[in-house]
């Protein structure tokens, strides 16, 4: 089930990521959920939602990183 808005995301996302990173996560999750509906397109035994979460976190990590305090901050370009 795709996420319509950031507020619908899991708490581990909304409680830790800044709003812009949540948007990246949501859009990547929704895209991956559509893209990996066929089990043959996924790695190993991962289900559709697990695959979408992995893709979404990878997308966030492209633009954000944890700082010394453990907070997610935008990477310097």
Backbone bond lengths (Angstrom), bond angles and torsions (degrees), N, CA, C in turn:
res aa  C-N    CA-C-N  psi(-1)  N-CA   C-N-CA  omega(-1)  CA-C   N-CA-C  phi
1 X - - - 1.438 - - 1.534 109.69 -
2 X 1.295 117.31 115.40 1.466 121.37 -179.73 1.526 112.18 -64.46
3 X 1.302 114.90 155.94 1.463 121.86 178.62 1.518 109.37 -94.51
4 X 1.331 117.19 125.53 1.462 121.66 -179.02 1.521 112.70 -80.99
5 X 1.322 116.29 -30.80 1.469 120.21 -177.89 1.518 109.43 -149.39
6 X 1.320 115.53 161.83 1.461 120.04 -176.58 1.525 112.68 -59.60
7 X 1.300 117.02 -33.72 1.476 120.34 -179.44 1.523 111.85 -62.96
8 X 1.307 117.65 -19.56 1.469 121.44 179.87 1.526 113.28 -83.78
9 X 1.326 117.06 -10.45 1.469 121.67 -177.49 1.533 110.89 -66.70
10 X 1.331 117.33 159.16 1.471 120.31 176.85 1.532 111.11 -59.93
11 X 1.309 115.30 151.20 1.474 120.83 -177.75 1.524 112.80 -58.98
12 X 1.337 117.82 -34.93 1.461 119.60 -179.92 1.525 111.08 -64.56
13 X 1.308 117.47 -17.66 1.464 121.79 175.17 1.534 109.47 -90.34
14 X 1.318 116.80 -53.59 1.471 120.11 -175.75 1.526 112.94 -66.99
15 X 1.317 117.31 -29.75 1.467 120.42 -178.86 1.525 113.18 -78.17
16 X 1.338 117.90 -15.18 1.457 119.38 -172.32 1.524 115.23 -123.20
17 X 1.323 117.35 -25.27 1.459 119.08 -176.20 1.527 111.60 -100.16
18 X 1.338 116.95 144.26 1.467 119.72 172.70 1.539 109.76 -64.48
19 X 1.305 116.67 162.27 1.468 122.15 -175.00 1.527 112.64 -54.09
20 X 1.317 118.06 -46.55 1.470 120.67 -178.44 1.533 110.73 -63.70
21 X 1.303 117.82 -39.09 1.465 121.16 177.55 1.531 110.41 -67.18
22 X 1.319 117.30 -34.04 1.461 120.91 175.97 1.529 110.64 -63.42
23 X 1.324 116.00 -38.83 1.458 120.34 178.62 1.528 110.55 -65.14
24 X 1.323 116.59 -43.22 1.466 120.92 176.24 1.526 109.32 -58.60
25 X 1.320 116.49 -47.45 1.463 122.03 -179.74 1.532 110.37 -58.32
26 X 1.331 116.03 -49.56 1.474 121.34 -177.19 1.523 111.66 -60.33
27 X 1.314 116.45 -47.50 1.467 119.87 -178.36 1.527 111.46 -66.14
28 X 1.323 116.95 -40.76 1.462 120.38 178.52 1.527 110.65 -67.06
29 X 1.322 117.05 -41.30 1.471 121.36 179.49 1.527 110.03 -61.30
30 X 1.319 116.10 -48.84 1.466 119.89 -178.81 1.524 111.42 -61.38
31 X 1.307 117.12 -42.00 1.453 121.24 179.24 1.526 111.44 -64.30
32 X 1.327 116.13 -46.13 1.469 120.78 -179.69 1.528 111.31 -66.40
33 X 1.315 116.80 -35.95 1.465 120.44 179.14 1.525 109.77 -61.32
34 X 1.321 116.57 -39.35 1.464 120.80 176.51 1.526 111.52 -72.11
35 X 1.317 115.84 -44.03 1.462 121.39 -174.16 1.534 112.66 -66.73
36 X 1.327 117.69 -35.80 1.460 121.49 -173.82 1.531 113.36 -105.89
37 X 1.323 117.19 35.18 1.467 119.20 178.63 1.522 112.03 -69.83
38 X 1.330 117.05 -27.33 1.465 121.75 178.26 1.537 109.16 -84.93
39 X 1.329 118.50 120.49 1.465 121.28 -178.82 1.531 113.84 -56.06
40 X 1.316 117.58 -27.85 1.465 120.56 179.26 1.525 112.42 -67.65
41 X 1.326 117.09 -17.84 1.467 121.59 179.51 1.523 112.98 -87.56
42 X 1.337 117.08 -7.76 1.466 121.67 -177.72 1.516 111.12 -99.32
43 X 1.325 115.53 158.98 1.467 121.33 178.04 1.521 110.70 -86.26
44 X 1.281 116.03 137.93 1.467 121.62 174.35 1.508 113.04 54.51
45 X 1.334 114.84 -137.30 1.460 121.76 -177.29 1.519 113.20 -96.52
46 X 1.325 117.70 10.56 1.463 120.75 -176.24 1.527 110.90 -61.83
47 X 1.332 115.97 135.19 1.454 118.80 176.21 1.532 109.27 -84.65
48 X 1.296 115.38 176.07 1.464 121.33 -174.29 1.522 112.46 -60.89
49 X 1.326 117.33 -44.67 1.467 120.78 -179.10 1.526 111.62 -67.85
50 X 1.319 117.34 -42.35 1.463 120.89 178.70 1.525 110.65 -60.21
51 X 1.312 115.94 -43.10 1.464 120.41 178.26 1.515 110.66 -62.71
52 X 1.322 117.01 -43.27 1.470 120.89 179.11 1.526 111.08 -62.46
53 X 1.335 118.39 -39.89 1.467 121.27 177.73 1.528 110.89 -64.88
54 X 1.316 117.45 -41.32 1.469 120.14 178.54 1.522 111.50 -62.25
55 X 1.317 116.05 -44.57 1.465 120.60 178.77 1.527 110.26 -63.30
56 X 1.317 116.86 -42.97 1.468 121.09 -178.54 1.522 111.52 -63.35
57 X 1.332 118.01 -43.75 1.464 120.31 178.34 1.523 110.69 -65.53
58 X 1.309 117.60 -37.32 1.466 120.30 177.62 1.523 110.24 -63.12
59 X 1.319 117.17 -39.14 1.468 121.00 178.51 1.526 110.84 -64.83
60 X 1.316 116.98 -42.32 1.470 120.71 178.16 1.525 109.79 -61.96
61 X 1.319 116.93 -43.88 1.467 121.13 -176.92 1.525 113.09 -67.63
62 X 1.333 117.26 -15.36 1.466 120.49 174.25 1.528 110.81 -68.49
63 X 1.326 116.93 -34.07 1.464 121.41 -174.31 1.527 113.87 -112.21
64 X 1.329 117.89 -17.43 1.466 122.03 -175.86 1.520 110.77 -128.06
65 X 1.330 114.69 156.09 1.459 121.36 175.34 1.520 108.25 -146.66
66 X 1.307 116.01 162.04 1.461 120.24 177.00 1.519 109.08 -83.33
67 X 1.331 115.76 137.44 1.464 119.55 176.58 1.527 109.43 -88.46
68 X 1.329 116.81 -174.35 1.467 121.78 -176.69 1.528 112.33 -60.88
69 X 1.327 116.83 -25.87 1.472 121.17 179.61 1.530 112.63 -88.91
70 X 1.342 116.40 -1.72 1.454 120.20 -179.71 1.517 114.05 86.59
71 X 1.346 116.96 8.74 1.455 121.10 177.57 1.528 110.28 -88.65
72 X 1.319 117.16 145.38 1.448 121.64 177.64 1.520 109.18 -80.10
73 X 1.340 116.28 123.85 1.462 123.00 180.00 1.522 109.13 -130.74
74 X 1.316 114.84 153.94 1.465 120.59 179.57 1.525 109.11 -66.35
75 X 1.328 116.49 136.50 1.459 121.50 177.97 1.524 109.51 -68.68
76 X 1.311 115.25 146.06 1.454 119.80 173.60 1.509 108.14 -74.15
77 X 1.315 115.72 136.07 1.476 119.49 179.70 1.486 112.68 -79.17
